[in-house]
Every structure is written in structure tokens, then in C-alpha cells.
Amino acid sequence: MKKTTQLQFSPARHEREIASLRELSARVGSDPLLVQANNGNTSIKLDGILWIKASGKCLARANQEELLVPVDLPQARGAVAHGTEIAHRHVSKNEFRPSIETAMHALLPHRVVIHVHSINTIAWAIRLDGPGQLKARLDGLHWQWIPYAASGIPLAREIEKAVARARKTDVFILGNHGLVVCGDDCVSAEQLLCEVERRLAISPRPFPKPDTIVLGMIARFSRWQFPDFHPLHALGTDEVSLKILKGGVLYPCQAIFLGQTMPLLPPTLGASKFRERLGGQESTPPFVVVERSGVMLNKNMTGAQRATLIGLAQVTQRTEEFARLRHLKTTEVENVLDEVAHGYKDEVATEEKANSSAEIGKLRQERKAEYNRDTCSS
């Protein structure tokens, strides 16, 4: 690992700009239709320094704690050009790691960059006909569609190619991933984000009520409870959502926090089979989807898993019944899990532990796995 060094600069010179980024980050991070768990990242370029959200930190807490990491911008761009690791150079005593999307933020020529996992955008970004569907909706904006690419340098290079084709581009729809908007300052970037969200907004589809009798069988077992967010039941009661879930993983965070396959149970499963499937300790999933009945949550489920599951439910409820979708390929999912998932889950777990005493009990009961410290995600 590269040795960290100190950057020489005067933060007081840009106090107002950094404060503006913090306020923007907190607003964006507090909107669950834009950010779920600790994903998403923001940045601003100031005198050769890229200030970017640290990996695993929560945008919503931008006004409450330090979460920005300063990165030498010329060095970062040079590292991407040579395909090498971007050194994480800190000016604070905290050993924060910059987001894996630092490469993308560094290569974009815009001063302010916002990357979010917008629910509405993802509902379009998972469609094979996404580019065509968005042509009219985003007419008049400088936008481009970026086919799915792994986070980090691969995605950054696709963004770089797009900018080379049209330098005025300030809206990027990331296939099977999310949204990036850019601006000269925080105000213009946020205004553009709101405009894109307005144009891409989709009303969620109604869904049948859950079967509380069937779900009640699961509630008898320890650690299982009904969700406090009623729309989660749509994953089990809505036929379109079930079909989508059975197709595989739609985007990286789904694989990272919810696994490669959905824990689906048939509605006719007897009590003995429920006990066999759900009674174990290590193998117990964070949630189960009971077909035609609804969803039940494990009491040991983490906040990040819950937020990701809610996001998944909201994406599927905004996806048209006959839309042809692009699920992630097996190799793409394996790459996500091998390269970034473990480090990100570790950092998010640490953050949850620090931010919520209620989560401590849950985190202590999580499966004990060895997580590496590789930087991850958005």
C-alpha cells in the first residue's frame, strides 16, 4: 500500500465552498430516493485538490462529522492514465479512504460532481431500451448513457471517452448503476440534479396486500419480524417484482448487501420446512421473500441491508411489466464481490456502529467473516 503524505494547502481559503459541498451532501444524502445506506458521493475541485466523500461514510451526516478526503488532483489523473492506484493523501489525522469513484470524479472536468444511486434513474438504467426511452425525457440537456462498467478505473475511462465525445456533457446515466450530474458550483449542480429527477420520475406500481397468515408462521420463529416499511411486501406480492428478482442481480449494491440470489420461499412451505430453512444461525438470511405473500425481516438485519432492500423494492415497483431488462452478468457480480464488496461492507458496518447505538447489537450478531480493507464503492 502506498504511503500517505501530507498535502500543503490552506483550507481557510475555500471554507465557503467546502461548507457549501457539505450542505449539498447532507441534503442529497437525506433523500432515500437518491441515496440508500452509505452509497453515493460528492466532490469539488479547489486549487488542484479534489475534495471527495470518504468510502463508507454517510452523506446525510456531512454537517455532523468529517467525511471529505483531499486528493492531489494531478496525481490522481496521472494514476488513472497509468492504471495505478490513486494514493490517498490526507490532511487530517483520520485515516479515511477516498471513494472508489475518485477516478471518475478526478477525470470529469467539472468543478462539482454529484453521484447518486437514484431510484428513478436506476429503474431506467436497468432497461435494455434505456437510451431510447430517455431520449425524449432528457431532451435539451447535455447527457450521455454510459454502458455498465465496473466502479473505479474502468468506469472512469468510460466517462473520459464520453467527455471526449461531447465536452459539454454534464449528465451521465450509468447503466445498471446510477446517475452523475455536474456543475460549476454546488447550486447549479443541485439544480440540475433536481431537473433530471423531475424528468425521470416514475410512479410506483400498486401491489397486492401481504398474506399475514402465511407470514405469521415465520413470525413465530425467533429473530423474524414484519417489516416496518409496508411497500417492502411488494417484492413478494407483486408478480412483476418477483419475475425481476428471479432474473438475477440488477446493480452492484444489491449484490454487496443482499447477496447474489434472493432468499425466495414458496407460499405453501410447511412449518417444518420453515424451521429447516430459517432456524439456523450462520445460514440465516437477513430477509426472506415469500412468493405471493410478502416479506419478513431478520432482526439481525443491518441498517445498510434494510436500506438497500427498500431501494430494490422501489426500483422494481417502478419498472414496467414488459420492459426487457439487463441483469448483471455472473462475471460482473463476481467482480463486484471480489474487488469491492468486503471492504465496503466492513467500512459501512464500522460507520453504523459509530452512528447508532441501536445498530451495535445487530452488528455484533452478524456473521463473523474476514473482511479485507479494499476501498469500495460509491
PyMOL commands that set and color helices and strands:
alter all, ss='L'
color gray80, all
select helices_A, chain A and resi 11-29+59-61+73-82+102-107+119-125+130-137+153-165+186-200+212-219+230-237+239-247+252-258+271-278+303-316+330-355+357-364
alter helices_A, ss='H'
color red, helices_A
select strands_A, chain A and resi 41-46+49-53+68-72+112-116+143-146+171-174+178-183+224-225+264-265+287-290+294-298
alter strands_A, ss='S'
color yellow, strands_A
deselect
rebuild
show_as cartoon
